[in-house]
Amino acid sequence: MLNKRRIRNSFDKATLTYDGSAVLQREVGRRVIERLDLFKINPANILDIGSGTGYAKTILSDKFSVKKLIELDISYEMLAHSHRISKKKIWPFSRGVNQICGDLDTLPIKEGSIDFVWANFVLDWVYSIPNVFSNIRNVLCPGGLFVFATMGQDTLMELRASSKEARCDGLVNDFPDMHDLGDSLLKAGFVGPVVDVEIFSLTYRGLKELVKELRNCGSCRKAATGYASTETWVNIEKNYEKFRNEAGKLPATFEVVYGHAWAPEHMKTSKFPTIEIKKGG
C-alpha cells in the first residue's frame, strides 16, 4: 500500500539536498520545456504539480505571459524553500493563490480553471495514475494542454535484478509501462495523446553513491515493506558488480516516458482518436 506520509517525509528531508542531486530531473525538465516550442500555446494559468523546490517556475514564467502560476506539492518544506527564493506567500495565507501544499490524488483545484498542466517526475508517487489523469483533465479548461515526464518500467533495472538475486523484493518501486500511460490518457478523456520514451544511463563509483543520490532526491519505497538487512545489502552490492563497465563505473538505467495530451474543446466529446506511440533512444 502506498504510504503518503513516508513519501512526504522523504521529500521534506531532501529539500536542501534535492537541487544538488537532481541532475536527471533537471535535464529532463529542460528537454520537456524545449518540446513546448512545438505547441502554439500561450497559457495564462499554469499548474505545476510536484513543483518541488520551484525549478520550473522561473522558466515557465519567462516563456509564457502567465497571469497565475500555481505550484502544488505534497511537501511543505519543498514549497517553503521555493517561497524563500521567490518571496511569495503560501496558500491559504495569501489572497493571490500561487502555492498549494496538497495531494495530486485529490487535486484541490477548481474544474476548468487551468490552461496548462506541467508534471515532471511526480506520477511515480500517486495511488492511481488513471484517477490522477481524470483529475487533471477536469481542472483543464477546454483545449488545455497536459505535459508530463515520468519514470518508466525499466528504471533501475540493474538494482532490481541485483536485489532480486539477493532475494530482496520491493527494494525498487514499480514504474508504469509507456503503453499503459497512453491508454490511461484516452480513458481519462484526453484527445491527441502522444507518448514516447528515452533511455538515460548514469554512472556511479559504487552502489552507495547511487543510493545516496536517490535519497538526496527524496526517493523512497512507496510501500512500508521493511528494510534490507546489512547482509542482504552486501549481497546486493556483490551482485551489482557484474554491471561494472570498462571505465570502472556502475551504470544505472533510467527510462523516462514523455507524454502530452489535450483536454477536448467540448468536454462532452465521446469519440477520441487512436493514441500515437513513438519509440525514442
N, C-alpha and C positions, 0 to 999 in steps of 0.2 A: 504494500500500500504506500502511495506517495506521501512523504512526510514534509508538509509545507513548513512546519516550524524548523525542521532541520535545514531546509533549503534557505529560509530567511536568515537563520543564524549564520550559515556559512557565508552568505553574501555580505552580511553585516560585518563579519570578522575580516573579510577580504577587501574592505573598502580602500584601505591605504596601500595595499599591495597590487590591486587589480590593474591599474594603469601601467605599471611596470612589467607586468607579466602577460597581459592580454594581446600578445603580438598577432596571433591569428585572428582574433576578433576584430582588431583594428584594420588589418589588411582586407579581410572580407567586407567589413563595413565600407572601406574605401572603394572596393570594387562594385558593391551594390550602388553606392552613390553615383559612380561613373555610369552605371546602367540607366540611371534616371534620365540621362540625356536622350535616351531613345523615346521617352514619352513626352508628348506635348501637354504638359500639365503645369499649373502654377497654383498649387493649393494654398488656400487662406488659413485653413485649420488643419493642423498636423498632430497626430497622436504617435508618440514614440513609446512603444511598450517594451518593458525590460530596458529602460533607459540607462540604468547603471549610474556611472559617475558623470554622465552628461556629455559624452564624446560627440554624439551626433547633433546635439542642439545647435552649436555654432555653425556647423556646416550646412544644415538644413535651413537655418535662418538666413544665411548668406545666399543660398541657392535660390530660394523662393521668396515671394513677397508675403511673408507669413504674418497673419493677424494674431493667431493664437497657436502656440506650440505647447502641447501638454506632455509632460514626462510622467510615465506611470511605471512604478517598480514595486516589487514586494519588499524590498529592503529600505527601511527608513534611513539607515546610515548612508547608503548609496545616494539617496535623494538629498540628504543633508550635505553631503560632500559637494554635489552639484550646486546646491543652494549657496554654499560658501563661496564657490567660484563665481557664480553668476549674480550673487546678491539678490536673488529673487525669493519670495516667500513661499512657504509650503501650504497647500490646501489643508484644512479649510480656513486658515487664519488670514488668508488674503482674498479680497473680493475678486481680483483678476486671477482666476484659476490657471496655474501653469504646471503644477506638480500634484500628483496623487500617489499616496502610498496605498497600493491596493493589489488585488489578486487578479491575474488575467483570466482565471477560470470564471470569474463573476463579472469582470469588466464594468466598473461603475461609471459608464459614460452614457450620455443621452443618445438615444437612437437617431440616426440620420443626421448627426451633427459634425461629422469629420470628413474631410476631403481626401486625406491621405494617411494611411496607417503604415508605420515602419516597425519591423520586428527583427532585430539582429541577435541571434543566439538566445532566444527566450523560450521557444517552443519545447525545448528539452525538459522544462520544469513545470508542465501542466498536467492535470488529471486526464483530460481528454482533448486531443487536437481537433477532432470533428466538432465538439461543442465550442471550443475556442474560435474556430473558423466561423461558426454560426454567429457567435457574439460579435466578432469583428465585422462581418457583413452587415449586421444590424446597426452598428454605430456609424457605418459609412453612409454618406449621402448618395443618391442615385448617380452612377457613373464614377464613384470614388475608387481610388486605387489602393490595393494592399500589396506590399512588397516585403519579402522576408528572406532570411538565410538561417539555416539550422543544421545541426549535425545529422549526418546520415548513418545508415546501419553499419557501415564498415569502419566507423570511427573507433580508434584504439584497438584495432583488430589484433595487434601484436600482444598487447596487455591482456586482452580477452583470452587469446589462445594460451598464453603463459599461465594465467590463473586457472583456466580450465584444466590444464595438465597437472596443476598442483591441487586439483580437486577443491578449488575455492570458487563457488558460484556466487554471482551477484556483486562481484567486485567492480565490474564495468556496467554502467547503465545500458539499457536497451535504447536504441535510437530508431526513428521511423524510416521506412522504405520510401524512396522517392515516388514510386507509383501510388502508394497509399496516400501520400500527401496530396497528389493530384486528384485522386478520387474524392478525398475529403473536401477539397475546394469546390468541386462540382456539386457534391451533396449539400454543401452549405449554401448553394445558390449563387456562387460566383460565376461570371462569364469570362470566356477567353483565358482560362488559366494556362500558364506555361511553367514547367519546372525543368531544371537541368542540374547537373552535378559536376563538381570539380574536386579532384583529389589533391590534398596537401600532405607533404611528408616533412615533419620537423625532426631534428636530430638532437640527441642529448648525450652527455658524458656517461650517464648511468640512469637507472630506474628512479633512484631517489630524486634526481634533478627533475625528471618528468612529473613525478608525483607532487613535488613542491610547487611546480608551476601550476598544476591543476588546482591545488589548494589555494594558491595565491589569487586565482581567478574565481574562487568561490565554488568550484566543482565539488560535489559530494555524491554519495549514494542517495538516490531518490527514496529508497525504502530503508527502514531500520532493520537491516539483515545481519547485524553483528559485525565484528571486525576480525580480520585475518590475524592469526597468531604470529609471533615472531618467527617460528619455524616455517610457517606457511609462506611468509614474505621472503625468507631465504630461498625457498624452493622456487617462488615466482621469479625472483631475480636471476636465479640459475637458469631457469627455462627461457627467460628473455634474452640471455646472452647469445642464443643461436641466431638472433636477428642482427647482431652487431655487424656493421658494414665494413668495407675495405678501409674506410677512413677512421675506423676505430670508434664510431658513434653508434648509438642505439636509435633506430628510427621509430617514429610514432605516426601512424596514418590517421588523417582526419578527412572524412568525407563530408563535404559541405554541399547541401542542397539549397539551390536558389529557387525562388518562386515569385510569381506575381499573378494577380487576377483582379478583375474589376467587379464592383457592385453593378447590377443591371440598371440601365437607365430608368426602367419601370420596374419597381420592386415586385410586381405580381407576375413577372416573366416566368413561364413554366418550362420553356424549352431552351436547353443550353447546348453549346457546341461541344464536340469531342475535344478532350484535352490534348495538347501538344506536348510530347516528351522529347527532350533533347539530351544527348549524351555529350558530356564535356570531358576534358582530360587534364 
